[in-house]
Structures are given as C-alpha cells and as structure tokens.
Amino acid sequence: DPIANVDNLYGDCKAADGAAAGPNGEGQFCASTDWDAATNRFTEEKTQSAFAQVNYKGELSGMFFDLQIGLRYEKTDVFSKATAPGYSRVEWNEDTATSVTGVTGIETLSQSADYSQFLPNINFNIEVVEDVMIRAAASKTISRAGYGQLQGGTTINTGGSLSGYSGGSGNPGLKPLESINYDLSSEWYYDEGSYISFGYFKKDVTNWITTGTIDSNIFNLYDPLNGEKFRAASSALGGNASNEDIRNYIFENFADDPNVQPNFDEDGELDGGTIVGDPDSDDPINFRINVPVNGDQEYTIDGFEFNIQHLFGESGFGGIFNYTMVDSGLEYDNDSLEDTEALVGLSDTANVVFFYDKEGLQARIAYNWRDSFLNERRVNGDLTAPIYTDEYYQIDFNVSYEVPAVEGLTVFIEGINITDEYVTSYGRKQELIYNITQTGSRYGLGVRYNF
C-alpha cells in the first residue's frame, strides 16, 4: 500500500521523540517546515537591460570576413531585508570560554544598492586561406555576486574561546566582478568535421570579491574579561594568574555585584559560576565581522587553449582533446600567517573524449581533469588559512538511440564519475586534509521526446 507507506514515513519523521526536535527524525531526512523568522535573509535583485548589435560581412584582399559589434546596457537594483536575533549580554561561564546570550528579540535591517554598466563587444573573423580562420574578439563582461554574498544580516559566533569575538555578514552593496576580455585564436579545418585550434586569452579583472573585516560593537555588549573587576583580580594575583584564579577572585571579592553569580556545592564550597559583562565597569566588545567586499586591485588572468577534433572518415567514430592553461601571477603564500591576495578557482583543465555518432546511435565517453587550485581564503577573526582543492579527474559516459519507429523519441543511459573518484581539499600542505567528498557514481536511464 504506497499511501500507507508514505503516511508511515511522514509519521516517523514527525514522531514526538527527541530526534524529532531537529530537522531529521528517526533515520529519515525530513525537511523542517518551521518558519524561522530570526534568520530571514530576503534578497531581491531586479535587472533591466537593452542590447543592440550590428553584423557586417565583407571581403578584404580576397579574404572573406565577418564583423559583429554590440553594446549591452544593464541596470540592477538590489534590496535586502534581513532579520537576526539581538543579544543583551556576554557571560563568562567557563575558564576558557564565554557565550553571547540573552536574546532580546528580532532585529530587522533593510539595505539597498544599485549599479549600471555599458558592456561593449566586438568580434572579427577572417578566412586568411581556405579552411584557416583567424578570430579576434574584445569585450567587457560582468559576473554578479552569489546570493550568499549579497544577503544582508549579521550572524555572530555566540560561543567559543577567549581569543576574540567574531561574526559574518553579507553585503547587498557588492558590485559585480568586471572583466575586460581579449581573445585571439586560429582554426584549421583540415577535413570534414575535423579541426585544430589554438588560442590566447587575457582578462583584466576588477571588483574581485575578497574578504574584509569590520570592527563593530554590534549589540552594545560588554566584555567581562576587559573591565575593572578583571583588572583588579589580575593586579592582585600577579601577571601569571590563571583564568580559574581570576574567576575565583572575582567570585570571592565581588559577590555583591549583580553581574557576578557564583555557584556553591552541597558543602558550601565555591563551584564556578557566571560573570556577566557590566556596562558600568567593563569595556565594550568589538566583534570582528567578516564581510565580502570588492577589492580595489586589478588582476590580469591569461592563458592558452589548444583543441583538436578528428573524425575517422565516415565510420562515425571520432575524438576530441582540449587543454587549457591559465595563470594569474598571484599565488597564496603558504608560509605567511597573514592573508594573501590571491585569486580563487583558477587551474589548468583538460578533456579527452571518444565518441560514435551514426544512424541514430550516439555514444560518448569523456575523461575530465582539473589541476589543484585555491578554493577559499578562509578568514576567522585574526586567523587566516587557505583551502585548496586537490587535482581531480572523473570519467563520464552517455549512450543514446533515436528510435526510428517513433520520430522524436530517444532513449538514453548515462553514467557520471563511473570510477567513483573523491574530491579532496587540504590546507597549507597536502598532508593537512580538510575535507574529502565522495559523491559516488551516478547512473541514469531515461527517455526523451521532442515535438
């Protein structure tokens, strides 16, 4: 009974036991249906655009060419209305940790921004000799920030060590990455369906998104480890006093202070307690808020591309090979504890494909490789660390057949990562494994119908 089975699964997810308090229930992966108004990150992006292009074909000294000139205008408005919980106090409740607590309610912050660009492009293609093409292009393009970077609202780390207070925030005012692109390539079509191409590309990139920090006493909180009571205890006990000694001194000598809350065991002995940040005697807390910002530097990315495609006569068999080399001249300094200006996501790539395509039967197997690359520049307060993704490859295949008896009907089978390769990320050295992701091999069998 499929209906009963679904009801049983639903009931299991919603079972009134301890596991049901979270988003998962008793072995089932059930999405929570509870609306969390405290972490609403509503963000709206509206774009208006206009585009014009002129195409021209002609002949130059016996060589045929075509020219396209285009211009695109875009105007974008961003609006974010984010909510986040507010907090009223900081508690020093362990020797080595504090906590931000006392939720006061939900705070709402609305932010808006807008920007506009003119994006020109020009393409010129000329057949210098028979079957040999030279292509040149220049353009300006943009790449908008992702939702996770644009969303407003600030989230703070409410618990942790005594090394400082931190948090994170989005930035609805982020401008898109801008790139001035130059491309030059040549192609030789040496046989039917077969060619060799070689190209050079260069990109001058501005508004690259990086991580900045803002010091902010966001909730008007006060630090129990920086104030009159803490300094009095340190002075009385000496510079080598431990946190435990300082806490005990405060409990014993400031017991009448309403922000000092000692605990006692059954024998009346002091057994820890809580010291709350005092606005009358403690220093304000500066949270180091990590926020995405547009960098003010210009970066140059350039590289080469090589492609070859070959068909083996009319047999239906063929092969494709391409390799892309890319360089920015900026590499993360793994020997420095300071954050390093370096571009993420850049690496060499290669693909090798063998295929068959004849009489409605198409088969394709591909080897896809990517060299190691800097995936993230992680900043947490004063701590910085690079996260790299290791060299990786996977093998995919696809086989499809156009059913001759039914026009437009195609059946297919496909496999992705059929050798079950892992994706590994690491820190400053390859031995410092940060994460290993196993997506597994995935296979699909399906039917397509076009009409």
N, C-alpha and C positions, 0 to 999 in steps of 0.2 A: 504494500500500500504506500505509494510515493507521498501522498498527502500526510498520512500519519507519520512517515519518516521525517518529513520537513518539520512537522509540529514537534516531534521529539527533539530534533536538533535545536529548534528555536527555544524550547523549554529548557534544554540543557544549558544553552548559553545564558539564559536569564535566571538560572537556578539561584535561589536565595541562600547562597553559601558564601564563604569567604572569597572564593575565586571570582564570583560574580561581581565583586566590588570594583574590579578593574575592567579593562576593555575586553579581556578574554575570559571565557568561562569553561571550566572542566574539559580542557582539551580541544575546544572549538575556537576558531578565530572569528570572533563576533565583533563587528564594529560597534562602538558605543553610539547610542542615539541621544545621549545627554548633550544639551547645548551648553557650551562653556563660554558664558558671556565675558568672563575675566580675561580671555585670551583671544578676543575677536581682532582679526587683522584685515578688515575690509580695505581693499585697494582697488581703485578703478583707473583704467588707462584708456583714454579716447584719442584716436588718431584721425586726422583729416589729411588727405593727400591729393595732389594733382600731378599729372605726368604728360609730357609731350616728347615725341621722337620724330626725327627726320631720317629717312632712308634714301641713299643715293647710290646708284651703280654707274660705273663708267669704265673707261679704258685709258691706260697710261703707258705710252711707248709700247703698245701691243700687249700689255698685261692687263687683264681684267681685274677690277677691284670693286669692293662694295664698302660703303661708309655708313655708319649709324651714329647719330648724335642725339642724345637725350638729356632731359632735365626733369628731375622729380622734386617736388616741394612737399614737405611733411610738417605738420604742426601737431604736437602731442600735449595733452593735458593729463596730469596725474593728480589723483585725490586719494588720500588715505585717512581713514577714521579708525583709530586703533584704541583698544581698551587694554588696561593692565591693572593688576591689583596694587593698591597702595599699602605701605607698611608704616608702623608707628614707632618701632624700637629695634635696637640691637641687643641681644642677650649674650653675655659671656658665660656659658653654662658648662664648659669643659675646659680642662687645662690648655688644650691645643686647638680649640675650635670655638667659633662664635656662630650665631644664627640671626638672620633678619626675620622678624616675626611681627605679630600684631597687625593682621590685615585690617585696614581701615575702610575698605570699600573699593569700588572700581573707578579708576580714573580714565577719562577719555581725552585723547589728543587728536586733533584734526590738522592735517598738513596738506598743502597743495603746491604744485610746481608746474611749469610749462616750459617747453623749448620748441624750436623750429629749425629746420635745415633746408638748404638747397643742395641737392645731390646730383651733380652732373656726371655724364659718362660719354665716352667716345670709343668706338670700335672701328678698326680699319683692317680689312683683309684683302690680300692681293695674291694672285697666282703668278709667281715670278717666272716659272717654267711649267710645262704641262705636268700636272699631278703634284706640284710642290706649292704649298701655301705658306705665306708669312702672315702672322696675325699680331697686331699690336692693339693694346687697349689701355685706357686710363679711366679711373672712376673714383668717386667718393661714396663710401657706404657707411652704414651705422649698424651697431648691434646693441639692442636695448638690454638693460639690466633685468635679471630674473625677478620673479615675484618675491622670493625670499630676501632679496637685497632691497627691493623697493618698499616693502611693507613697513608701516610705521609701528610705533610702540617700542617700549624698552623693557627688557627682561633682565632681572638681576639674579646673581647667584646668591641664594638665601642662606647657604650654609657652607662651611668649609674650614680651611686652616686660618691661621692668623697672619698670613703673608699679605693680605690686602683684600679689597672688595672690588668686584668686577661685575660686568654685565654686557649685554649686547643689544644693539638696536638696528633697525633698518633705516633707510634713507630715501624717502619719496622724492627728494630733490636731485637724485643721481641723474647725470646726463648720460646719454648713450656713448658707448665707445665709437670713435670716429676713425676711419681708415682711408687714406689716400692710396689707391692701388695702381700699380703699373705691371703690365704683363706683356711679354714678348715671346712668341713661340713660332716654330716651324713644323710643318707636317709634310710627309712624303707618302702619297698613296701609291704604293708600288705594285699593287694588284687589286683585283676586285675584293672589296671588304677587308683589305689588309693595309696597314699603315704603320709608320714610325713617327713619333713626335717628340720634340724636345723643347722645353720652355724654361724661362726665367721669370720669377715674380718678386716684387718688392712691395712692402706695405709700410707706410709711415703712420703710426698709430698714436692717437692722443685720447685723453679721457679714460685711460685704462683704469679699471676699478681695482683699488687696493684697500687696505685696512688702516683706518685711523683710530685714534683714541681721544676721548673727551673725558676730562675730569669734571664730575658733577656730584653735588650733594643733592641727589635727585628727590629724596623724600624728607629732607631736613632731619636726617638721623645723626646720632652722636655715638662716638666710639668709646666704649668702656676701657679700652687699652691705651687711650690717649687722653688723659684728664688728670684732675687734681688728685683723686684717690690713688690712681695707678702710680703717679709720680711720687706721691708721699710714701707709698709702700716700697718703691724702688730705692728711694733715698734712705729709708730706714733700714732696709735689708742689705743694701750694697748692690753693686753692678752685676754680681754673679747670681743673683736670686732667680730661682726658677719660677715659672708661671704658677705652679702649685703653691709655692711660698707666698707669692704676691697675692693670690686669691685668698689664701687663709688669713693673711694680714688684713686685707680689706674686710673680710667677714668678721674678724675679731675687733677691729677698731672703728668700723663704720656701720655697726649693726643697726643703729637707729636711722640710718638713711633709707628712705622708702625704695630706693633703687638697688639696695643690697639685700638679697634674700637668701640667707644661709639655711642649709638643711642640717638636721641633727639626727643621729641614730637613736636606737632604743635606750642607749646608755647616756644620752645627752652629749655625746661627742660630735664635734663638727664633721659633717659628711658632705662636703661640697656645697653647691648651691648655684644661684644665678646672680650675676651683676649686670644691671641694665644701664645702657648709655644714658647719661644725665645731661639734658640741655643746659643746666645751670653751671656744670663744672667740667664737662667733657668736650673734647674738640669735635667739630663737625667731620663727618665721613666724606671723603671724596671717592666715589665709585669711578673706576676706570672703565668707561663704556667703549667697547669695540664697535665701530660703525664703518660700513663701506663708504668710501669716498672716491672721487675722481682724482687721480694723480695729475700733477702738473708737468710731468715729463713727457717727452716724445720718444717713442721707441720705433726702431726700424727692424722689421722682420723680412728676411729674404730667403730665397731658396731656388731649387731646381726641380723640375719634373721630367721624368722620362716614361714614355708609354710605347708599347708595341702591341699590335693586334694582328694575328695571322690566321687566315682561313686556309685549310688544306684542300684546295681545289673545290670541287662540288660535292665532297664527301659529307659535308655537314659538320665536320669536326673543326675546332679552332682553339686558339689560346690567346690569353691576354696577360700582359705583365706590365705593372707600373711601379715606379719608385719615386717617392718624394723626399727630398732633403730640405730641412728648414733650420734656420739659425736666427737668433736674436742678438747674439753677442752679450747677453746677460744671463749669468748663472748664479744660483743661490750659493752663498759662501757657507758651506757646512761647518767650517772651523770657527765661525763667528757666532756669538750668542745674541748679537743684535739682528734685528730684522733686515733682510737684504732685498733690494729692489730686483726682482726677477719676474719673468713672465711665466704664467702657469699654462699648462696644456699644450706645450709645443714639443713635437717629437717627429722623427722620421717615420714614414709608413711605407709599406709595400703590400702588393696584392698579386697573387698568381691565380689565374682562372683557366680551367679547361672546360670546354662546352661542346655540345652537339645540338644542332638545330636543323631539322629537316622533316618534311612531310608531317607536320603537326606535333612531332615529338621534340621536346626541349629538355636537355639535361645540363646541369651546371654544378661544378664543384670548385670551391674557392678556398684559398689559403690567405688569411688576412693577418698581417703582422704589424705591431706598433712597438717602437722602441720605448725605453723608460722615459718618464717625464715628471716634472714638478707638478703635482696635482693641487697643492694647497700650501699657502703660507699661513700657518696657524699662529695666532696671537692670543694669548690669555694673560691679561694684565701686563706685567713686565716680562713674561716668558714668551719666547718665540721658538718655533720649530717648523722645519719643512716636512711635508708629507709627499713622498714620491710614489708613483705607480710603476711597478716593475715592468720590464719587457714582457710582451704578451702576444700570443697568437691564438687563432681559432680556425677551425675548418667547418665550412657550411656546405650544404648541397641542396639542390632543388631539381625535381623532375616533374614535368607537366606534359599532358597529352590532350590535344584538341580532338574531341570525339567527332568523327566525321558524320555520324548519323544525326547529330543534333548541332546545328550551326550555333556558335557562340558558347558551347558548353566545353569546359576544360576541367579535368581532374588533375590533382597535383599532390605530391608528397614532398616535404621539406625537412631538413634537419639543421639545427643550429648548434655549434660547438660540439660536434659529434664525438670529439676525443675528450670531452669533459675537462677542459683546461681551467685553472684557477687564476683569479686576478689578485695579485699580492701588492700591498702598499707597505712602505717602510719609512723610517726616519732618516737621520743623517747618514747612516750606514745601512747597507742591505741586511746586515745581521739584526738590525733593530726593527723587527717585524711589527707593523702597526695593525694590519688587518689582512685577512685572507678571505676572499669572497668566492664561493662556489655556487654558480648559477645552475650547474648541471647541464646535461644535454637535453635539447628540446626538439621534439618531432611533431610534425603536423600533417594531417591528411585532410584534404578538402576538395570542394567543388566550386567553380566559378561559372557564372552565366552572364554573358554580356548581350544586351539587346538595345 
